[in-house]
């Protein structure tokens, strides 16, 4: 049984419910965080459980269907929950796989990854506390939040100890020195006012308090026209 199927059966075990109310309960209890069940996929899982005879259709009104858990569904749910409580399961195998391959990373990469993990866990911890206050649920709901919070607290404590131990033995990384790049003078951008510019032309300073008239503005000397005859 998948986590999504278990979540829907457990909600219906509390009493009959409409399909859209199931989605509301899944969202309010934060079930999407630990169960791969989206808003649309919930209807798919519900239909699958109906075909398996684990849930039953009670009524249908205005396009909304009301379901209840069947006797067969109660038996399957009880077996699944008993197995979850009695059998220890591995926790976060992906993180353990990362620990086994620390040697492929540089010290800076390991440090960044550990800091990022701790920040993410702290955010999750705060969110769990907020959800627990808002849930105001029954004993088993409080137990669910309490267990998750205690697990995160233990993980954070271990992570802090591991980080300190790793920092104590981590090899010092050589400081990277960036040498200034020397650009040949012929490849540099030389502005016209630069003394080395080939476009630099000497200019002659004009006399003070004089104004020069552009060549186009010079007037031509008057021409002597013959006097018109009376």
C-alpha positions as CSV (number, residue, x, y, z in Angstrom):
1,X,0.0,0.0,0.0
2,X,1.3,3.4,-0.9
3,X,1.5,6.4,1.4
4,X,-1.3,8.1,-0.6
5,X,-3.6,5.2,-0.3
6,X,-2.9,4.9,3.4
7,X,-3.6,8.6,3.9
8,X,-7.0,8.4,2.2
9,X,-8.1,5.3,4.0
10,X,-7.1,6.7,7.3
11,X,-9.2,9.9,6.6
12,X,-12.2,7.8,5.6
13,X,-11.8,5.7,8.7
14,X,-12.7,8.8,10.7
15,X,-16.1,8.9,8.9
16,X,-17.7,9.3,5.4
17,X,-16.4,12.3,3.4
18,X,-16.9,14.0,0.1
19,X,-14.0,13.9,-2.3
20,X,-13.4,17.7,-2.2
21,X,-13.4,17.6,1.6
22,X,-10.7,14.9,1.5
23,X,-8.5,17.3,-0.4
24,X,-9.2,20.1,2.1
25,X,-8.2,17.7,5.0
26,X,-5.1,16.7,3.2
27,X,-4.0,20.3,2.8
28,X,-5.0,21.4,6.4
29,X,-3.0,18.5,8.0
30,X,0.1,19.0,5.9
31,X,-0.2,15.4,4.5
32,X,1.2,16.5,1.2
33,X,4.6,17.0,2.7
34,X,5.1,13.4,3.6
35,X,2.8,11.8,1.0
36,X,3.2,11.9,-2.8
37,X,-0.4,13.0,-3.3
38,X,-1.3,16.1,-5.3
39,X,-4.7,17.8,-5.7
40,X,-5.6,16.0,-8.9
41,X,-3.9,12.6,-8.1
42,X,-6.1,12.3,-5.0
43,X,-9.1,11.6,-7.2
44,X,-7.1,9.0,-9.1
45,X,-6.1,7.2,-5.9
46,X,-9.7,7.4,-4.6
47,X,-11.0,5.7,-7.8
48,X,-8.3,3.1,-7.5
49,X,-9.4,2.2,-4.0
50,X,-13.0,2.1,-5.1
51,X,-12.2,-0.4,-7.8
52,X,-10.3,-2.5,-5.3
53,X,-13.3,-2.6,-3.0
54,X,-11.5,-0.7,-0.2
55,X,-13.9,2.3,-0.3
56,X,-17.5,2.6,-1.2
57,X,-19.6,5.3,-2.8
58,X,-22.3,6.5,-0.5
59,X,-23.9,9.3,-2.5
60,X,-23.3,11.8,-5.3
61,X,-24.6,15.3,-5.3
62,X,-23.9,18.2,-7.7
63,X,-20.9,16.4,-9.1
64,X,-19.4,15.7,-5.7
65,X,-19.2,12.1,-4.5
66,X,-19.3,10.9,-0.9
67,X,-17.2,7.9,0.1
68,X,-16.8,5.7,3.1
69,X,-14.3,3.0,4.0
70,X,-15.5,-0.6,3.4
71,X,-15.0,-3.5,5.8
72,X,-12.2,-4.8,3.5
73,X,-10.6,-1.4,3.6
74,X,-10.6,-1.4,7.4
75,X,-8.8,-4.7,7.5
76,X,-6.2,-3.6,4.9
77,X,-5.7,-0.4,6.8
78,X,-5.3,-2.1,10.2
79,X,-2.7,-4.5,8.7
80,X,-0.7,-1.7,7.1
81,X,-0.7,0.4,10.2
82,X,0.4,-2.5,12.4
83,X,3.3,-3.2,10.0
84,X,4.4,0.5,10.1
85,X,4.4,0.5,13.9
86,X,6.2,-2.8,14.4
87,X,8.8,-2.7,11.6
88,X,11.8,-0.3,11.8
89,X,12.4,1.5,8.5
90,X,15.6,3.1,7.2
91,X,15.7,6.9,7.5
92,X,17.0,9.2,4.7
93,X,19.1,6.7,2.8
94,X,20.0,9.4,0.3
95,X,21.8,11.4,3.0
96,X,23.7,8.4,4.1
97,X,24.8,7.8,0.5
98,X,26.0,11.4,0.4
99,X,28.1,10.8,3.6
100,X,29.7,7.8,2.0
101,X,30.9,9.9,-0.9
102,X,32.2,13.0,0.9
103,X,35.6,12.4,-0.6
104,X,34.5,13.5,-4.1
105,X,33.8,17.0,-2.9
106,X,36.0,19.9,-2.0
107,X,35.9,21.3,1.5
108,X,34.0,24.4,0.4
109,X,31.4,22.3,-1.3
110,X,30.9,20.1,1.8
111,X,30.6,23.2,4.0
112,X,28.0,24.8,1.7
113,X,25.9,21.6,1.5
114,X,25.9,21.1,5.3
115,X,24.9,24.7,6.0
116,X,22.1,24.4,3.4
117,X,20.8,21.2,4.9
118,X,20.7,22.7,8.4
119,X,18.9,25.8,7.2
120,X,16.3,23.6,5.5
121,X,15.8,21.5,8.6
122,X,15.4,24.6,10.8
123,X,12.7,25.9,8.4
124,X,10.9,22.6,8.5
125,X,11.1,22.6,12.3
126,X,9.4,26.0,12.6
127,X,6.7,25.0,10.1
128,X,5.9,21.8,12.1
129,X,5.5,23.9,15.3
130,X,3.1,26.3,13.5
131,X,1.1,23.4,12.0
132,X,0.8,21.6,15.3
133,X,-0.6,24.7,17.0
134,X,-3.1,25.2,14.1
135,X,-4.1,21.6,13.9
136,X,-5.4,21.3,17.5
137,X,-6.0,17.7,16.7
138,X,-6.6,14.5,18.6
139,X,-4.0,12.5,20.6
140,X,-2.7,10.6,17.5
141,X,-2.3,13.8,15.5
142,X,-0.3,15.4,18.3
143,X,1.8,12.2,18.5
144,X,2.5,12.4,14.8
145,X,3.8,16.0,15.0
146,X,5.7,15.3,18.3
147,X,7.5,12.3,16.7
148,X,8.5,14.3,13.6
149,X,9.7,17.2,15.7
150,X,11.7,15.0,18.0
151,X,13.3,13.3,15.0
152,X,14.3,16.7,13.5
153,X,15.7,17.8,16.9
154,X,17.9,14.7,17.1
155,X,19.0,15.1,13.5
156,X,19.9,18.7,14.0
157,X,21.9,17.9,17.2
158,X,23.8,15.1,15.3
159,X,24.4,17.4,12.3
160,X,25.9,20.1,14.5
161,X,28.2,17.5,16.2
162,X,29.2,16.1,12.8
163,X,29.9,19.5,11.3
164,X,32.2,20.4,14.2
165,X,34.0,17.1,13.9
166,X,34.4,17.5,10.2
167,X,35.7,21.1,10.4
168,X,38.3,19.9,12.9
169,X,39.8,17.4,10.5
170,X,39.0,19.2,7.2
171,X,42.2,20.0,5.2
172,X,42.9,23.7,4.6
173,X,42.2,24.7,1.1
174,X,44.9,26.6,-0.8
175,X,43.9,30.2,-1.3
176,X,43.3,31.0,-4.9
177,X,45.3,34.0,-6.0
178,X,44.2,35.7,-9.2
179,X,47.1,37.2,-11.1
180,X,46.3,40.5,-12.8
181,X,46.2,40.1,-16.6
182,X,48.7,42.1,-18.5
183,X,47.2,43.4,-21.8
184,X,49.7,44.4,-24.5
185,X,49.6,48.1,-25.3
186,X,48.7,47.5,-28.9
187,X,45.5,45.7,-27.7
188,X,44.4,48.3,-25.2
189,X,41.8,50.8,-26.1
190,X,43.5,54.2,-26.5
191,X,41.3,57.3,-26.4
192,X,42.1,60.2,-28.7
193,X,43.2,62.4,-25.7
194,X,45.7,59.8,-24.6
195,X,49.3,60.9,-25.3
196,X,50.1,57.6,-27.0
197,X,47.1,57.9,-29.4
198,X,47.9,58.0,-33.1
199,X,45.0,60.3,-33.5
200,X,46.5,62.9,-31.2
201,X,47.1,66.1,-33.2
202,X,48.8,69.2,-31.9
203,X,46.6,72.3,-31.7
204,X,47.5,75.9,-31.9
205,X,46.3,78.1,-29.2
206,X,44.5,81.2,-30.5
207,X,45.1,84.7,-29.3
208,X,43.2,85.6,-26.2
209,X,39.9,87.4,-26.6
210,X,39.7,86.6,-30.3
211,X,37.0,84.7,-32.0
212,X,37.5,82.6,-35.1
213,X,35.0,82.4,-37.8
214,X,34.4,79.1,-39.5
215,X,35.7,79.0,-43.1
216,X,32.2,78.8,-44.4
217,X,31.3,82.0,-42.7
218,X,34.0,84.2,-44.2
219,X,32.7,87.0,-46.4
220,X,34.0,87.5,-49.9
221,X,35.6,90.8,-50.8
222,X,33.3,93.3,-52.6
223,X,33.4,93.3,-56.3
224,X,33.5,96.5,-58.3
225,X,30.5,96.7,-60.6
226,X,30.3,99.3,-63.3
227,X,28.0,102.0,-62.5
228,X,24.7,101.6,-64.1
229,X,24.0,104.2,-66.9
230,X,21.2,106.6,-66.2
